[in-house]
Amino acid sequence: MSDSNFCHNCGRPLEAGARFCEGCGRPVQQSNTVPEQPVYYGQQKYNQPGAQTQPIPAGSIPKRKKSIGASIVIILIGLVLILIAVRLPLLSVFGTKTAGQVVDIEKVIDSNTSSMDYTYRVKYVFTDDDGKSIESSFEIPKAYDFSQVPREGTVISIQYLPAWSKLSVPTDYNNSPLGTIVMILLGIGLIILGATGKVSLSRTRYRR
């Protein structure tokens, strides 16, 4: 037995767990040994790969994306303007002359119309080489005198393109050469603008 199992005063054996000696009654000296406590380790935290913050790439700066559709529309408008402008020279070379008849006269009134002059839209019909009845119209701008406008039923001279009868103009009411030149230049400018791709969408998109 170890010394801790005997009374230090009278030497009498002590029972396990006794707090006083049965012989002399002195308190039993308790052992100061403290049992080792188990150590518990908490669950370690770790970051999942997907939860990490991704750096913003340098190429994510917003950029305006060029609109191919808008460029095509601009080019088509330019082509139409040029076609309208060159119809007079084209018809003078390849056109066929015939007689047409005025069927309706319409006064065009807009915000630019004054009480001194009006624009008149004159509708006429003619028959082409295939016997088809073709209806078309032209405008007389700034007609100060109504006598400049043909009356309904008036016969007028028409020049049209046999390959496309709808392309026609009255020979006595042609537009001024200056207007033709302006329309051609405007059409060329629109075609260049659309071809260079300078037309952009107003909406900003981000590249991912």
Secondary structure, 3 states (H helix, E strand, C coil): CCHHHECCCCCCECCCCCCECCCCCCECCCCCCCCCCCCCCCCCCCCCHHHCCCCCCHHHCCEEEECHHHHHHHHHHHHHHHHHHCHHHHHHHHCEEEEEEEEEEEEECCCCCCCCCEEEEEEEEEECCCCCEEEEEEEEEEECCHHHCCCCCCEEEEEEECCEEEEEEECCCCCCHHHHHHHHHHHHHHHHHHHCCCCEEEEEECCC
